[in-house]
Amino acid sequence: MKTYPAEPYRIKVVEMPNMLNREERIEAIQTAGYNTFQLKSEDCYIDLLTDSGTNAMSDRQWAGLMIGDEAYAGSRNWAHLEATVKEYYGFKHIVPTHQGRGAENILSKLMITPGTYVPGNMYFTTTRFHQEANGAQFRDIIIDEAHDSQIDLPFKGNIDLAKLQALIDEVGPDKIPYICLAVTVNMAGGQPVSMKNMRDVRELCDKYGLKVYYDCTRCVENAYFIKMREEGYADKTIKAIVKEMFSYADGATMSGKKDGLVNIGGFLATNDDELYTKAREMVVVYEGMPSYGGMTGRDMEAFAIGIKESCVFEYICHRVEQVAYLGDKLISAGVPVVQPIGGHGVFLDARKFLPHIPQEHLPAQSLAAHLYMESGVRAMERGVVSAGRNKDTGENHMPKLETVRLTIPRRVYTYAHMDIAADAIIKLYENRDSIRGLKFVYEPPMLRFFNARFDYVS
């Protein structure tokens, strides 16, 4: 029988949640237009909408807030954060941003020109938006198995080198400003990339002089999977694995709101002197001074401490295995989920969960809404709504993976909370035939999943 690690922390402060009854939850989701993003957080008992900025900070991080240097320029907290990123991640230059999409915006504006192509191991919503807004076309080069929820592979986030080579042959290396490699791959279910794959991608890109930029938002989770699954890494520290991962990159974008264990913050890292100079100039326009980039001094201090804490093995082991605990309970009950269980959440396969609802009737959106009605657990859609529309044809992207993401915040919930979520999902699965599809009644022109509204299909 599999065992799961106990929480490697003591709880000092608690937040009292508001527990609505079923009738109140139905009213709340109707008011929200059946969009869980539009729910009030106070109306959610267990909030699994995202792990972004929803972490519980440690006593050391809270203590760090008290030494925040809020100087407009030259903050000592920025010096601490910059030194920590260089020590743990190994990049030469760091530009602070308010969060990950700020870094994506700067990287895209500086490196992309119209008519180019950015290949990556599956799209992410804001990343692809910034790439397309600056004139590039995203090309998915993840291995085919990543699009099948039931295939169980240890490194399902790997780039398919043959697909990358085919794109280079098709458009030429001059049309590829950089490779976007995510560690881990969010939309595939939090799937990791092997160290060997990173080395192989680096080798192929060096052959053509191509740049490789990581989305390193969940890099510590990826390092944990490498330690546990890849030959030759069992005896290496998480810190050493993270450092080696980034040795194969030219730079990275980072949202500190995930593996940085803070509620806000991010950065753009690069080894390119020229790009760094331009990024320092651009960050002033879009984010703030190069010594704070949209963050307060106290946030930068907490961020630096969080980077160090995230690489402690006991912490990351519990974090990933708590996610696995929820996934294993659902698999044991026959609930269709993306396998293997990833690092930051459990992804319900909505097409298999609700086979009677065609994808054009938004099964994942409906499933997320009904989970809230059933239990007060807030999750989010990761399917056709999140995928958006083709910017040229206007047609909906129809991803093979139509999922509901149950994202576990770090150091926030206990195994008992996972039991409650699992029981609610299992009950919903047993009564799945009663769930109906949804349609748009309001559709924003960009990143529609945040603000769209829905109603039942007639």
C-alpha positions as CSV (number, residue, x, y, z in Angstrom):
1,M,0.0,0.0,0.0
2,K,1.4,3.4,-1.0
3,T,2.1,5.8,1.8
4,Y,2.2,9.6,1.6
5,P,4.5,12.0,3.5
6,A,3.2,14.0,6.4
7,E,3.0,17.8,6.2
8,P,6.6,19.1,6.7
9,Y,5.3,22.2,8.6
10,R,3.2,23.3,11.6
11,I,0.1,25.4,11.2
12,K,0.2,28.7,13.1
13,V,-2.6,30.8,11.6
14,V,-5.9,29.6,10.1
15,E,-8.4,31.2,7.8
16,M,-12.1,30.5,8.6
17,P,-13.9,29.6,5.3
18,N,-17.5,30.4,4.4
19,M,-19.4,27.2,3.8
20,L,-22.5,27.8,1.7
21,N,-25.3,25.3,1.4
22,R,-26.3,23.8,-1.9
23,E,-29.0,26.3,-2.7
24,E,-26.6,29.2,-2.0
25,R,-23.9,27.6,-4.2
26,I,-26.4,27.2,-7.1
27,E,-27.3,30.9,-6.8
28,A,-23.7,31.9,-6.7
29,I,-22.6,29.9,-9.8
30,Q,-25.7,31.2,-11.7
31,T,-24.7,34.8,-10.8
32,A,-21.2,34.0,-12.0
33,G,-22.5,32.9,-15.4
34,Y,-21.3,29.3,-14.7
35,N,-17.7,30.6,-14.8
36,T,-15.8,29.6,-11.7
37,F,-13.4,32.6,-12.3
38,Q,-16.4,34.9,-11.6
39,L,-17.2,33.3,-8.2
40,K,-16.3,35.3,-5.0
41,S,-13.4,33.6,-3.2
42,E,-15.4,33.9,0.1
43,D,-18.0,31.6,-1.4
44,C,-15.5,28.8,-2.1
45,Y,-14.9,26.2,0.6
46,I,-11.9,24.5,-1.0
47,D,-10.4,26.7,-3.7
48,L,-8.5,24.7,-6.3
49,L,-8.9,27.3,-9.0
50,T,-5.1,27.8,-9.2
51,D,-1.8,27.4,-7.4
52,S,-0.7,30.8,-8.7
53,G,-0.2,33.3,-5.9
54,T,-2.3,31.2,-3.5
55,N,0.6,29.7,-1.5
56,A,1.0,29.9,2.3
57,M,4.2,31.7,3.1
58,S,6.5,30.5,5.9
59,D,7.4,32.3,9.1
60,R,10.7,33.2,7.6
61,Q,9.0,34.8,4.6
62,W,6.6,36.7,6.8
63,A,9.6,37.9,8.8
64,G,11.3,39.0,5.5
65,L,8.3,41.3,4.9
66,M,9.4,43.4,7.8
67,I,12.7,44.3,6.3
68,G,11.3,45.4,3.0
69,D,13.3,48.2,1.4
70,E,10.7,50.2,-0.6
71,A,13.3,52.5,-2.2
72,Y,12.3,53.4,-5.8
73,A,15.8,52.4,-7.0
74,G,18.5,50.2,-5.6
75,S,16.4,48.2,-3.2
76,R,18.5,45.8,-1.0
77,N,15.7,43.2,-1.4
78,W,16.3,43.3,-5.2
79,A,19.9,42.6,-4.6
80,H,19.0,39.6,-2.4
81,L,16.5,38.3,-5.0
82,E,19.0,38.8,-7.9
83,A,21.8,37.0,-6.0
84,T,19.4,34.1,-5.1
85,V,18.2,33.6,-8.7
86,K,21.8,33.5,-9.9
87,E,22.8,31.1,-7.2
88,Y,19.9,28.6,-7.6
89,Y,19.1,29.0,-11.3
90,G,22.5,30.1,-12.7
91,F,21.4,32.8,-15.2
92,K,23.7,35.8,-15.9
93,H,21.1,38.5,-15.9
94,I,17.7,39.0,-14.2
95,V,15.0,41.5,-14.9
96,P,12.2,41.7,-12.3
97,T,8.5,41.8,-13.3
98,H,5.2,41.8,-11.4
99,Q,4.5,38.2,-12.5
100,G,5.2,35.7,-15.2
101,R,3.1,37.3,-18.0
102,G,5.0,40.5,-17.6
103,A,8.2,38.6,-18.4
104,E,6.4,36.9,-21.3
105,N,5.4,40.3,-22.7
106,I,8.9,41.7,-22.6
107,L,10.5,38.5,-24.1
108,S,7.9,38.4,-26.9
109,K,8.2,42.1,-27.8
110,L,12.0,41.9,-27.9
111,M,12.5,38.6,-29.7
112,I,9.5,38.1,-32.0
113,T,9.0,39.7,-35.4
114,P,5.8,39.2,-37.6
115,G,5.8,36.1,-39.7
116,T,7.9,34.0,-37.3
117,Y,7.2,30.7,-35.5
118,V,7.6,29.8,-31.8
119,P,7.6,26.1,-31.2
120,G,6.9,24.8,-27.7
121,N,5.8,21.7,-25.7
122,M,2.1,22.5,-25.7
123,Y,0.6,26.0,-25.5
124,F,-0.2,28.0,-22.4
125,T,-2.9,30.7,-22.6
126,T,-1.0,33.9,-21.8
127,T,2.2,32.7,-23.4
128,R,0.6,32.0,-26.7
129,F,-1.3,35.3,-26.5
130,H,1.8,37.3,-26.2
131,Q,3.5,35.3,-29.0
132,E,0.6,35.8,-31.4
133,A,0.0,39.4,-30.4
134,N,3.6,40.1,-31.6
135,G,3.1,38.4,-34.9
136,A,4.3,34.9,-34.3
137,Q,2.6,31.6,-34.9
138,F,2.7,29.0,-32.1
139,R,3.6,25.4,-33.1
140,D,3.1,22.5,-30.7
141,I,6.0,20.2,-30.7
142,I,5.3,18.1,-27.6
143,I,5.3,14.3,-28.0
144,D,2.0,12.9,-29.3
145,E,1.4,10.9,-26.1
146,A,0.9,14.1,-24.1
147,H,-2.4,14.6,-25.9
148,D,-3.8,11.3,-24.6
149,S,-4.9,11.4,-21.0
150,Q,-4.6,7.6,-20.4
151,I,-1.0,7.0,-21.6
152,D,1.2,6.8,-18.6
153,L,4.8,8.0,-19.3
154,P,7.4,9.3,-16.8
155,F,8.2,12.4,-18.9
156,K,5.1,13.2,-20.9
157,G,6.1,16.8,-21.3
158,N,9.1,16.1,-23.6
159,I,9.7,17.9,-26.8
160,D,9.4,15.7,-29.9
161,L,12.8,16.3,-31.6
162,A,11.4,15.1,-35.0
163,K,8.7,17.7,-34.8
164,L,11.2,20.4,-34.0
165,Q,13.5,19.3,-36.9
166,A,10.5,19.2,-39.3
167,L,9.6,22.8,-38.4
168,I,13.2,24.0,-38.9
169,D,13.2,22.3,-42.3
170,E,9.9,23.8,-43.2
171,V,10.4,27.5,-42.2
172,G,14.2,27.7,-41.7
173,P,16.0,28.6,-38.5
174,D,15.8,32.4,-39.2
175,K,12.1,32.2,-38.8
176,I,12.3,30.7,-35.3
177,P,13.2,33.4,-32.7
178,Y,13.4,30.9,-29.8
179,I,12.1,27.6,-28.5
180,C,9.7,27.8,-25.6
181,L,10.2,24.9,-23.3
182,A,7.9,24.6,-20.3
183,V,9.0,22.7,-17.2
184,T,6.5,21.3,-16.2
185,V,3.8,21.4,-18.9
186,N,0.7,22.9,-17.4
187,M,-1.9,22.1,-20.1
188,A,-0.8,18.5,-20.4
189,G,-1.5,17.9,-16.7
190,G,1.6,19.2,-15.0
191,Q,3.8,16.8,-16.9
192,P,7.6,16.9,-16.5
193,V,10.5,17.1,-19.0
194,S,13.5,14.8,-18.7
195,M,17.0,16.1,-18.3
196,K,18.0,14.0,-21.4
197,N,15.3,15.7,-23.4
198,M,16.6,19.1,-22.4
199,R,20.1,18.2,-23.4
200,D,18.9,16.8,-26.7
201,V,16.9,20.0,-27.4
202,R,19.9,22.1,-26.6
203,E,22.1,20.0,-28.9
204,L,19.7,20.3,-31.8
205,C,19.2,24.0,-31.3
206,D,23.0,24.7,-31.1
207,K,23.3,23.0,-34.5
208,Y,21.1,25.8,-36.0
209,G,22.0,28.7,-33.6
210,L,18.6,28.7,-32.0
211,K,17.8,30.1,-28.6
212,V,16.0,28.1,-25.9
213,Y,13.9,29.9,-23.3
214,Y,12.2,28.0,-20.5
215,D,8.9,28.7,-18.8
216,C,10.4,27.8,-15.5
217,T,7.3,28.5,-13.3
218,R,7.2,25.0,-11.9
219,C,10.8,24.1,-12.3
220,V,11.2,22.6,-8.8
221,E,8.3,20.2,-9.4
222,N,10.1,19.2,-12.6
223,A,13.3,18.7,-10.7
224,Y,11.5,16.4,-8.2
225,F,10.2,14.2,-11.0
226,I,13.7,14.0,-12.5
227,K,15.1,12.9,-9.1
228,M,12.5,10.3,-8.6
229,R,12.2,9.0,-12.2
230,E,15.4,9.6,-14.2
231,E,18.4,7.4,-14.0
232,G,21.5,9.0,-12.4
233,Y,19.6,11.7,-10.4
234,A,18.4,9.8,-7.3
235,D,21.3,11.0,-5.2
236,K,21.4,14.6,-6.5
237,T,19.9,17.5,-4.5
238,I,16.9,19.4,-5.9
239,K,19.1,22.5,-6.1
240,A,21.7,20.7,-8.2
241,I,19.1,19.3,-10.5
242,V,17.4,22.7,-11.0
243,K,20.8,24.3,-11.7
244,E,21.6,21.6,-14.3
245,M,18.2,22.0,-16.0
246,F,18.9,25.7,-16.6
247,S,22.4,25.1,-17.9
248,Y,20.7,24.0,-21.1
249,A,18.7,27.2,-21.5
250,D,19.6,30.7,-22.8
251,G,17.0,32.2,-20.4
252,A,13.7,31.8,-18.8
253,T,10.4,33.5,-17.8
254,M,9.3,32.9,-14.2
255,S,6.1,33.4,-12.3
256,G,7.2,33.5,-8.6
257,K,3.6,32.9,-7.7
258,K,4.1,29.1,-8.1
259,D,7.4,27.5,-7.1
260,G,8.6,30.8,-5.7
261,L,6.1,30.4,-2.9
262,V,4.9,34.0,-2.9
263,N,1.7,35.7,-3.8
264,I,3.1,38.0,-6.5
265,G,6.3,38.5,-8.5
266,G,8.3,37.1,-11.4
267,F,11.3,37.8,-13.6
268,L,12.9,37.4,-17.0
269,A,16.3,35.7,-16.9
270,T,18.8,35.7,-19.8
271,N,22.4,35.0,-20.6
272,D,22.3,37.4,-23.5
273,D,23.9,40.8,-22.8
274,E,22.2,42.6,-25.6
275,L,18.7,41.3,-24.7
276,Y,19.3,42.1,-21.1
277,T,20.1,45.7,-21.9
278,K,17.0,46.1,-24.0
279,A,14.9,44.3,-21.4
280,R,16.1,46.7,-18.6
281,E,14.9,49.6,-20.8
282,M,11.6,48.0,-21.6
283,V,10.8,47.0,-18.0
284,V,10.7,50.7,-17.1
285,V,7.9,51.2,-19.6
286,Y,5.7,48.2,-18.7
287,E,6.6,47.1,-15.2
288,G,8.7,49.5,-13.1
289,M,12.3,50.2,-12.3
290,P,14.9,47.5,-13.0
291,S,15.3,47.2,-9.3
292,Y,11.7,46.3,-8.5
293,G,9.8,45.6,-11.8
294,G,6.4,45.9,-10.3
295,M,7.2,44.2,-7.0
296,T,7.4,45.8,-3.5
297,G,10.7,45.4,-1.6
298,R,9.0,43.1,0.9
299,D,7.6,40.8,-1.9
300,M,11.1,40.5,-3.4
301,E,12.5,39.5,0.0
302,A,9.8,36.9,0.5
303,F,10.5,35.7,-3.1
304,A,14.2,35.2,-2.4
305,I,13.5,33.2,0.7
306,G,10.8,31.2,-1.1
307,I,13.2,30.1,-3.9
308,K,15.5,28.7,-1.2
309,E,12.7,26.9,0.7
310,S,11.2,25.4,-2.5
311,C,14.4,23.4,-3.1
312,V,14.2,21.6,0.3
313,F,13.4,18.0,-0.5
314,E,11.0,17.4,2.3
315,Y,8.9,20.4,1.1
316,I,8.7,19.4,-2.6
317,C,8.2,15.7,-1.8
318,H,5.1,16.5,0.3
319,R,3.9,19.1,-2.3
320,V,3.9,16.6,-5.2
321,E,2.8,13.6,-3.3
322,Q,-0.2,15.5,-1.8
323,V,-1.3,16.1,-5.4
324,A,-0.7,12.4,-6.2
325,Y,-2.9,11.4,-3.1
326,L,-5.9,13.1,-4.6
327,G,-5.2,11.7,-8.1
328,D,-4.8,8.1,-6.7
329,K,-8.1,8.3,-4.9
330,L,-9.9,9.3,-8.1
331,I,-8.1,6.6,-10.2
332,S,-9.1,4.0,-7.6
333,A,-12.7,5.0,-8.0
334,G,-12.6,4.8,-11.8
335,V,-12.8,8.5,-12.4
336,P,-11.0,9.4,-15.7
337,V,-8.0,11.7,-15.0
338,V,-4.9,12.7,-16.9
339,Q,-2.2,10.1,-16.1
340,P,0.4,10.1,-14.7
341,I,-0.6,12.6,-12.0
342,G,1.4,15.8,-12.5
343,G,3.1,18.2,-10.1
344,H,0.6,20.9,-9.4
345,G,-2.8,19.5,-9.9
346,V,-5.1,16.7,-10.9
347,F,-6.8,17.1,-14.3
348,L,-10.2,15.4,-14.9
349,D,-10.7,14.2,-18.4
350,A,-14.0,15.9,-19.1
351,R,-14.6,14.2,-22.4
352,K,-14.4,10.7,-20.8
353,F,-16.2,12.0,-17.6
354,L,-19.1,13.4,-19.7
355,P,-19.1,11.4,-23.0
356,H,-22.7,12.5,-23.7
357,I,-21.7,16.2,-24.0
358,P,-20.0,17.1,-27.3
359,Q,-16.9,19.2,-27.1
360,E,-18.7,22.2,-28.7
361,H,-21.0,22.2,-25.7
362,L,-18.1,22.8,-23.4
363,P,-18.1,19.7,-21.1
364,A,-15.1,20.9,-19.0
365,Q,-16.7,24.2,-18.3
366,S,-20.0,22.5,-17.3
367,L,-18.1,19.9,-15.1
368,A,-16.3,22.7,-13.2
369,A,-19.5,24.5,-12.6
370,H,-21.3,21.4,-11.3
371,L,-18.4,20.4,-9.1
372,Y,-18.8,23.8,-7.3
373,M,-22.6,23.3,-7.0
374,E,-22.0,19.8,-5.6
375,S,-19.4,20.6,-3.0
376,G,-18.1,24.2,-2.8
377,V,-14.9,23.0,-4.5
378,R,-13.7,25.6,-7.1
379,A,-11.8,24.2,-10.0
380,M,-11.2,25.6,-13.5
381,E,-11.7,24.6,-17.2
382,R,-8.8,23.7,-19.3
383,G,-10.3,22.8,-22.7
384,V,-12.0,24.5,-25.6
385,V,-12.8,27.7,-23.7
386,S,-9.2,28.1,-22.6
387,A,-7.9,27.2,-26.0
388,G,-9.7,30.2,-27.6
389,R,-10.1,30.8,-31.3
390,N,-7.8,30.7,-34.3
391,K,-6.8,34.3,-34.8
392,D,-7.0,33.9,-38.6
393,T,-10.2,31.8,-39.1
394,G,-12.1,32.7,-35.9
395,E,-12.8,29.0,-35.4
396,N,-12.5,27.5,-31.9
397,H,-9.4,25.6,-31.2
398,M,-10.5,22.0,-30.3
399,P,-7.8,20.5,-28.1
400,K,-7.6,16.8,-27.7
401,L,-7.4,17.3,-23.9
402,E,-10.6,18.7,-22.5
403,T,-9.9,18.9,-18.8
404,V,-11.0,20.3,-15.5
405,R,-7.9,21.3,-13.4
406,L,-7.9,20.8,-9.7
407,T,-4.9,22.8,-8.7
408,I,-3.4,22.4,-5.2
409,P,-2.1,25.5,-3.5
410,R,1.2,25.0,-1.7
411,R,1.1,24.5,2.1
412,V,-2.5,25.4,2.3
413,Y,-4.7,22.3,2.5
414,T,-4.5,19.0,4.3
415,Y,-5.1,15.4,3.2
416,A,-8.6,15.7,4.7
417,H,-9.4,18.5,2.3
418,M,-8.3,16.2,-0.6
419,D,-10.6,13.5,0.8
420,I,-13.6,16.0,0.6
421,A,-12.7,17.0,-2.9
422,A,-12.3,13.4,-4.0
423,D,-15.6,12.3,-2.5
424,A,-17.5,15.1,-4.2
425,I,-15.9,14.3,-7.6
426,I,-16.7,10.5,-7.2
427,K,-20.3,11.4,-6.3
428,L,-20.6,13.6,-9.3
429,Y,-19.1,10.9,-11.6
430,E,-21.8,8.5,-10.3
431,N,-24.5,11.0,-11.4
432,R,-22.7,12.3,-14.5
433,D,-25.6,11.6,-16.9
434,S,-27.6,14.5,-15.3
435,I,-25.0,17.1,-16.3
436,R,-25.8,19.3,-19.3
437,G,-23.6,21.2,-21.7
438,L,-23.1,25.0,-21.8
439,K,-22.9,27.7,-24.4
440,F,-21.4,31.2,-24.5
441,V,-23.7,34.1,-23.7
442,Y,-20.8,36.5,-23.4
443,E,-17.4,35.9,-25.1
444,P,-14.5,38.3,-24.6
445,P,-12.3,38.8,-27.6
446,M,-9.1,37.6,-25.8
447,L,-8.2,35.2,-23.0
448,R,-11.9,34.6,-22.8
449,F,-11.9,32.0,-20.1
450,F,-11.3,34.7,-17.4
451,N,-14.5,36.8,-18.1
452,A,-16.8,34.7,-20.3
453,R,-20.3,33.9,-19.2
454,F,-22.4,30.8,-20.0
455,D,-25.8,29.2,-19.8
456,Y,-27.2,25.8,-20.5
457,V,-27.7,24.6,-24.0
458,S,-31.4,24.3,-24.8
